């Protein structure tokens, strides 16, 4: 159940995805008095977050929470917490409640239970989940053949958060210890939006559609799960 929204340029993609997210978040607020917005790091969604930050939405009723995080402090390079704070939580969106994943525990495994408890406090089902994809076929912190990946991809696990230790690569960089939402958590979102840009990632995406090995290309767990529709946004 994959819907493709392909655009001639990134400006049109940004406008469309910004408007789609805003509409769904407003619908969640209208239905439940509040909404939950799950957000990923990365350069591709940054223009969307900056555009959303200028939308006059009732941001105090929109709970923003991370999809995944490197186990680094907020002032260290690579922190998704800092990235979201500096891109989305500005302007009109500065007052939005924000839940990060990094906690005082020394490792993601040690911090998993506290992260789980924190995420259980979010209003569910989640309203919108924005995902990206790497050239290695990962999404969230579902990295190929990572330690903890099997449990993270179990749709029946009942868990929201999972510690992951990725195999170091050019994509992971030095930060292989991660916390991620599980597939079960992502599938609780009413709207799952996968954002990719560029010809290389389009090629990776099409390769993912052709195969079934989720360990090799974990983004397949999202694209081929058959339980919730996924909208793929792409531009050159």
Buried (B, 14 or more C-beta within 10 A) or exposed (E): EBEEBEBEEBEEBBBBBBBBBBEBBBBBBEEBEBBBBBBBBBEBBBBBBBBBBEBEBBBEBBBBBBBBBBBBEEEEEBBBBBBBBEBBBBEBBEEBBBBBBBBEBEEBBEBBEBBBEBBEEBBBEBBBBBBBBBEBBBBBBBBBEBBBBEBBBBBEBEBBBBBBBBEEBEBBEEBBBBBBBBBBBBBBBBBBBBBBBBEEBBEBBEBBEEEEEBBBBBBBBBBBBEEBEBBBBBBE
